[in-house]
Amino acid sequence: MRSSRGRSPLRAAVTGAYLSLSVVAGLSLLAGVPARAQLPTVASINLCTDQLVLSVADPGQILSLSWLASDPEESMLAAEAARYPQNYGSAEEVIQVGADIILAGTLTSPFTRELLRRLGATVVEIEPETSLDDTYRNLLVVGAAIDRAAESGRLVARMRERADAIQARAPTPLRTAVIIRPGGFTIGRETLANDVLGLAGLQNDVAELDRWGSLSVEALLSARPEFVVITRYRMNDASLANAFFAHPALRRFSAQQKTLAIEARQVACGTPASLAAAEALLEQMAAL
């Protein structure tokens, strides 16, 4: 006699058919629900594109950033960048990361960019930022490239509102200023730093330079701007570049003039921190 706990062939067949129909019905229902699109993964091989990616990407998208991104003297987002694997910009190591999108600057090695393309990578090239408008543009370009257009659009809108608020606080008429970088270099027109000065109500006294140039102590003494803006970079490191600031004539000049300071990394790449540089200039001017 068969145990009452056993299963008859008929009952097993019916149960199997029921389960099969349930699975089919479930799959049919799921078919009507669109799956959430997976965001493309991204790697960056340029300091400025690193920070653009960090500003707009979903953290899960980022597979690799350049080694400079996690250096706090170079990057405004060093702490965030330190969470991700680093690369040194070679095509061989970056291609192994397997990112859907690779971001590079137009000044990044042309050989590397071409080799990446030959290896089948999708490379998006970003122009350097020479103004705040360039920064807004690049944030939108990166956002579109990595399917984060809405996020980058909102970020740019917030930055524009912040810039308007800074400009409303800036002194009028413009006050004269000169930027001094380590090594005795300065900046001219068509630079992000020059744009930041203007936003803070400062007129660059050496704007006739095309872009970058050296600034001798003699030229600085003859210009006699109202403000001297120092861009700080590795100030605790002994170097010939920083020794420029110890020149006796420059020290006397700085004591007589009003000295302001920003971080070099704030204007090396276009990021939301570039607006923080303009805000810092306003706060320092108000305190003098």
C-alpha positions as CSV (number, residue, x, y, z in Angstrom):
1,M,0.0,0.0,0.0
2,R,1.4,3.4,-1.0
3,S,2.1,5.8,1.9
4,S,-0.2,8.8,2.2
5,R,2.9,11.0,2.2
6,G,3.9,10.0,-1.3
7,R,3.0,12.0,-4.4
8,S,1.0,10.5,-7.2
9,P,2.3,11.0,-10.8
10,L,-0.8,13.0,-11.6
11,R,-0.4,15.3,-8.7
12,A,3.3,15.9,-9.6
13,A,2.4,16.7,-13.2
14,V,-0.3,19.2,-12.1
15,T,2.0,20.9,-9.6
16,G,4.7,21.2,-12.2
17,A,2.3,22.7,-14.8
18,Y,1.1,25.2,-12.2
19,L,4.6,26.3,-11.3
20,S,5.5,26.7,-15.0
21,L,2.4,28.8,-15.7
22,S,3.3,30.9,-12.6
23,V,6.8,31.6,-13.9
24,V,5.5,32.5,-17.3
25,A,2.9,34.8,-15.9
26,G,5.5,36.5,-13.7
27,L,7.9,37.0,-16.6
28,S,5.1,38.4,-18.6
29,L,4.3,41.0,-15.9
30,L,8.0,41.9,-15.6
31,A,8.3,42.4,-19.3
32,G,5.9,45.3,-19.1
33,V,8.1,47.1,-16.5
34,P,11.1,48.9,-18.1
35,A,14.4,48.0,-16.5
36,R,16.4,50.8,-14.9
37,A,19.1,51.8,-17.5
38,Q,22.6,51.1,-16.2
39,L,24.8,54.1,-16.2
40,P,28.0,53.9,-18.3
41,T,31.2,53.4,-16.3
42,V,33.9,56.1,-16.6
43,A,37.7,56.5,-16.2
44,S,39.6,59.8,-16.3
45,I,43.2,60.4,-17.2
46,N,43.4,64.2,-16.6
47,L,43.4,66.2,-13.4
48,C,40.7,68.6,-14.6
49,T,38.4,65.9,-16.0
50,D,38.9,63.9,-12.8
51,Q,37.3,66.7,-10.9
52,L,34.5,67.2,-13.4
53,V,33.7,63.5,-13.1
54,L,33.7,63.7,-9.3
55,S,31.3,66.7,-9.5
56,V,28.6,65.1,-11.6
57,A,29.0,61.3,-11.7
58,D,27.2,58.7,-9.6
59,P,29.9,57.2,-7.4
60,G,29.3,53.7,-8.8
61,Q,30.2,54.9,-12.3
62,I,33.8,55.8,-11.5
63,L,36.3,53.1,-12.1
64,S,39.6,55.1,-12.2
65,L,41.0,58.6,-11.8
66,S,44.4,60.0,-12.5
67,W,46.9,59.9,-9.6
68,L,46.9,63.7,-9.3
69,A,43.3,63.7,-8.4
70,S,44.0,62.5,-4.8
71,D,46.9,65.0,-4.2
72,P,45.4,67.8,-2.0
73,E,47.9,70.3,-3.4
74,E,46.6,69.7,-7.0
75,S,42.9,68.8,-6.5
76,M,40.0,70.4,-4.7
77,L,38.4,67.0,-4.4
78,A,41.3,65.0,-3.2
79,A,39.5,63.3,-0.4
80,E,36.7,62.1,-2.7
81,A,39.2,61.0,-5.3
82,A,41.2,58.9,-2.8
83,R,38.3,56.4,-2.7
84,Y,38.9,55.2,-6.3
85,P,41.7,53.3,-8.1
86,Q,44.4,55.5,-9.6
87,N,46.0,55.5,-13.0
88,Y,49.1,57.2,-14.4
89,G,47.6,58.0,-17.8
90,S,49.0,55.2,-19.9
91,A,46.8,53.6,-22.5
92,E,47.8,50.1,-21.4
93,E,46.6,50.5,-17.8
94,V,43.5,52.5,-18.6
95,I,42.2,50.1,-21.3
96,Q,42.4,47.3,-18.7
97,V,40.0,49.1,-16.4
98,G,37.3,48.4,-19.0
99,A,35.4,51.7,-18.6
100,D,32.6,52.5,-21.1
101,I,33.8,56.1,-21.3
102,I,37.4,57.5,-21.0
103,L,37.7,61.2,-20.3
104,A,40.8,63.1,-21.4
105,G,41.9,66.7,-21.8
106,T,42.7,68.0,-25.2
107,L,46.2,68.7,-23.9
108,T,46.5,65.1,-22.7
109,S,49.1,63.1,-24.7
110,P,47.8,62.8,-28.3
111,F,49.6,59.5,-28.7
112,T,47.7,58.1,-25.6
113,R,44.3,59.4,-26.9
114,E,44.9,57.9,-30.4
115,L,46.1,54.6,-29.0
116,L,43.1,54.3,-26.7
117,R,40.8,54.8,-29.7
118,R,42.7,52.2,-31.7
119,L,42.2,49.8,-28.9
120,G,38.5,50.3,-29.2
121,A,37.9,52.8,-26.3
122,T,35.4,55.6,-26.4
123,V,37.4,58.7,-25.6
124,V,35.7,62.0,-24.8
125,E,38.1,65.0,-25.0
126,I,37.5,68.1,-22.8
127,E,38.9,71.6,-23.6
128,P,40.7,73.4,-20.8
129,E,38.7,75.9,-18.8
130,T,39.8,79.5,-19.5
131,S,36.7,81.1,-17.9
132,L,33.8,80.2,-15.7
133,D,31.6,79.8,-18.8
134,D,34.1,77.1,-20.0
135,T,33.6,75.4,-16.6
136,Y,29.8,75.4,-17.0
137,R,30.2,74.1,-20.6
138,N,32.5,71.3,-19.5
139,L,30.3,70.2,-16.7
140,L,27.4,69.9,-19.1
141,V,29.6,68.0,-21.7
142,V,30.7,65.5,-19.1
143,G,27.2,65.1,-17.7
144,A,25.9,64.3,-21.2
145,A,28.7,61.9,-21.9
146,I,28.1,59.8,-18.8
147,D,24.2,60.0,-18.8
148,R,24.1,62.5,-16.0
149,A,22.8,65.5,-17.9
150,A,20.1,66.3,-15.4
151,E,22.6,66.3,-12.5
152,S,25.1,68.4,-14.3
153,G,22.4,70.9,-15.4
154,R,21.3,71.4,-11.8
155,L,24.9,71.9,-10.7
156,V,25.5,74.5,-13.4
157,A,22.3,76.3,-12.4
158,R,23.4,76.4,-8.8
159,M,26.9,77.7,-9.8
160,R,25.4,80.5,-11.9
161,E,23.2,81.6,-9.0
162,R,26.2,81.5,-6.8
163,A,28.3,83.6,-9.3
164,D,25.5,86.2,-9.5
165,A,25.5,86.5,-5.7
166,I,29.3,87.0,-5.7
167,Q,29.1,89.6,-8.4
168,A,26.4,91.5,-6.5
169,R,28.8,91.8,-3.5
170,A,31.8,92.8,-5.6
171,P,33.2,96.4,-5.3
172,T,32.5,99.0,-8.0
173,P,34.4,100.4,-9.7
174,L,36.9,97.6,-10.1
175,R,40.0,97.6,-7.9
176,T,43.4,96.9,-9.4
177,A,45.3,93.7,-8.7
178,V,48.1,91.5,-9.9
179,I,48.4,87.8,-9.4
180,I,51.8,86.4,-8.4
181,R,52.4,82.7,-8.8
182,P,55.4,80.7,-7.5
183,G,58.5,81.4,-9.5
184,G,57.4,85.0,-10.3
185,F,54.8,84.1,-12.9
186,T,51.5,85.8,-13.4
187,I,48.4,85.4,-15.6
188,G,46.9,87.5,-18.3
189,R,43.6,87.4,-20.2
190,E,41.8,84.3,-21.4
191,T,42.5,82.5,-18.1
192,L,40.2,81.1,-15.4
193,A,42.1,83.0,-12.8
194,N,41.6,86.3,-14.6
195,D,37.9,85.6,-14.8
196,V,37.7,84.8,-11.1
197,L,39.5,88.1,-10.3
198,G,36.9,90.0,-12.4
199,L,34.0,88.2,-10.6
200,A,35.4,89.4,-7.3
201,G,35.6,93.0,-8.5
202,L,39.4,93.1,-9.3
203,Q,41.0,94.3,-12.5
204,N,44.1,92.5,-13.6
205,D,46.8,95.1,-14.1
206,V,48.8,92.8,-16.5
207,A,45.8,91.6,-18.5
208,E,47.7,92.6,-21.7
209,L,49.5,89.2,-21.5
210,D,48.0,86.7,-23.9
211,R,47.8,84.0,-21.2
212,W,50.7,83.3,-18.9
213,G,54.0,85.2,-18.4
214,S,56.8,85.9,-16.0
215,L,56.6,88.9,-13.7
216,S,59.8,90.5,-12.6
217,V,60.0,92.2,-9.2
218,E,60.8,95.4,-11.2
219,A,57.7,95.1,-13.3
220,L,55.6,94.5,-10.2
221,L,57.1,97.5,-8.3
222,S,56.3,99.8,-11.3
223,A,52.7,98.5,-11.7
224,R,51.9,99.2,-8.1
225,P,48.4,97.6,-8.0
226,E,46.1,98.1,-5.1
227,F,46.1,94.4,-4.3
228,V,48.6,91.6,-4.8
229,V,47.0,88.2,-5.1
230,I,49.3,85.3,-4.2
231,T,48.3,81.8,-5.5
232,R,49.5,79.4,-2.9
233,Y,51.1,76.1,-4.1
234,R,53.2,73.8,-1.9
235,M,54.1,76.7,0.3
236,N,55.7,74.5,3.0
237,D,58.1,72.9,0.4
238,A,61.5,74.4,0.0
239,S,61.8,75.4,-3.7
240,L,63.3,78.0,-6.0
241,A,59.7,78.8,-7.1
242,N,58.6,79.7,-3.6
243,A,61.8,81.5,-2.8
244,F,60.6,84.2,-5.2
245,F,58.2,85.4,-2.4
246,A,61.2,85.9,-0.1
247,H,62.8,88.6,-2.3
248,P,63.5,91.6,0.0
249,A,61.9,94.1,-2.4
250,L,58.8,92.0,-2.8
251,R,58.5,91.7,1.0
252,R,58.6,95.4,1.4
253,F,56.1,95.9,-1.5
254,S,53.7,93.3,0.1
255,A,53.9,95.1,3.4
256,Q,52.9,98.4,1.8
257,Q,50.2,96.9,-0.5
258,K,47.2,94.8,0.4
259,T,48.0,91.1,0.0
260,L,45.3,88.6,-0.8
261,A,45.7,84.8,-1.3
262,I,43.9,81.9,-3.0
263,E,44.9,78.3,-3.6
264,A,46.5,77.6,-6.9
265,R,44.3,74.4,-7.2
266,Q,41.1,76.6,-7.1
267,V,41.9,78.1,-10.5
268,A,44.0,75.4,-12.1
269,C,40.8,73.6,-13.2
270,G,37.3,74.8,-13.5
271,T,35.2,73.4,-10.6
272,P,32.7,74.7,-8.1
273,A,35.7,75.5,-6.0
274,S,36.7,78.2,-8.5
275,L,33.8,80.2,-7.2
276,A,35.1,79.7,-3.7
277,A,38.3,81.5,-4.7
278,A,36.2,84.6,-5.7
279,E,34.3,84.4,-2.4
280,A,37.6,84.2,-0.5
281,L,38.9,87.3,-2.3
282,L,35.8,89.2,-1.3
283,E,36.1,88.1,2.3
284,Q,39.8,89.1,2.5
285,M,39.2,92.5,0.9
286,A,36.4,93.2,3.4
287,A,38.7,92.4,6.3
288,L,41.4,94.9,5.2
